């Protein structure tokens, strides 16, 4: 499946939808935790998280990031939820754009695993970087909403040119 590109200037609305969806009362948020509709819902939550990251919307992210989050960057740096949110709030970590592709969603009861490819532009401590990663995101369904509890990304090495 082709993912959607997210840019810092184009997606504050999607981040707002993520925040609103996470804040719905239980009577409105109930949905099955299996089948194609549930997979699509988790795919939307994951896409909304990327949009919130690009928008720097830490309020929306607080709703989707579990308090027990382990966030492992492609550099190997590991952050918990608070340190990740603090880096975004302080501007030491800023996502300029994110474009996902090859997204696959699998559900195992109240646990969802999302894998895919992510091409992004990130500003880390003032230095802009273009990154391509493969990722695994683990979500757990709590209080009738999906929360990210683990993220692991690995850099994709640039394609090697054939020898002549």
N, C-alpha and C positions, 0 to 999 in steps of 0.2 A: 504494500500500500504506500502511496506517495504521501509524505508528510506535508505539513504546512510551514512556510517560512514565517518567522516572527521578527519584526524590527522594533527598535526602541520607540519609534514614532507612530507606529501603526496599530498597536494592540492594547491600549489601556482598557478598551471596552471588554475584551476577552478576559482580562484579569478581573474586572468588575464582576463579570458573570461567574467566574470561579468563586469569588468571595460570596456572592449572593447564593449560589448553589450550595456552598458549604454551610451557609447560615440558615437554610430552610428548616422549618420545624419538622420533627420526625414524621408527621403525617404526610408531608409533601415530599420528603426525601426518600421514603421507602421505595426500594426497587429490588428485583431479584438479584441474587449474587451468582447466577450462572446463566449461560446462554449468550447468544449474539448481542442482545440489548445490553446486558451487563458488561460485556467486553467493550462495546462501543462507549458506554458511560465511563469506564476506566480510561479508555483512549482519550476521551474528552478532558478528563481530569488531568491526565499527564500533559496534554497540549496546553491546557489552561495554566498549569504550573510553569511551563516554559514561557508563556506569555507574561505571567506575573514576574518572572525573573528578569525578562527584558525590560519590563516597565518599572522594575525596582519596587514593586508593590509588596512590601513586607507584611502588610496587614492581610492581604489575600494569601500569602505564603504561610502565615501562621496557622491558617485553617487547614492546609493540606499537608504540612510537614508535621510528622509525629514528634512528640516531645522526646522520644527515644531514638530519633534519627541518627544514623551513622552515614555521613556524606563523604565518600572517597572520590577525590578529584583525579583526573587523568595523570596528574603529577605524582600521585601517591599520598598527597596531603589528606589527612582525615580531619573532618570537623563534625561537631555535634550541631544540633539545631540552632542553639543560641549563637555559637561562633559564626555559623554560616549567615544567619540573619544580621548579625553585627557587621560582618564584612560588607554585606550589601548596603546596609544603612549608612555606614561610614564612607562608602564609595571606594574602598580599597579593592573591591571586586564589583565589576559592572559588566553585565551581558548586553552587548550592542545588538546582536541578532542571533537567532537560533533557527535552524531548519532541520526538521526531523524527517527521516525516511526509513524504509524497511522495518516499520514498526510492527511488532507482534505482541499480542496480549493473550496471556493464559491465566485462567482462574482456577484456584484450588480452594474451594469453600470460601472463607472470608479473607483469603490471601490472593493477591494478583501480582503477576510478574510481567513487566513490560520490558521488551528488548528492542533495540533499534540502532540506527546510525544518527549522529547529530553533527551537523556542520555549524560552527558558531564563530562569532567574533566576540572576544572578551577583552576587557581592559583590567589588568591586574597590576595594582600599585603604579598606575600611570602608563603602563606599557601595553599597547594593543597587540593581541595575538589572534591569528586565525587558526582554529582547531577543528580537526575531524576526529570524532571518537565513536566507538561502539559502547553502548551502555546497557546496564541492567538496573531496573528500578523495581523495588519490592514495596507493594502497598498492602496495608491491612485495613479491613473494613471495621471501623469503630464508630459508635454513635450514629449509625446509618450513613456514614460518609467514608470515602477512601482517604487514607493518610499514608504518605511516603515514610517508610521506616528504614530503608537502606537504598543507597545509590552507589554504584561503582561504574566508573568509566575508564576506558583504555584508549590511548591514542592510536590512531591508524597511521601507520608509517606511509610516507609518500611513495607512490609507485616508482619502482626502479626502472631505469631505462635499459633496454637490452644492449648487451655489448656488441660492438661492431667488429 
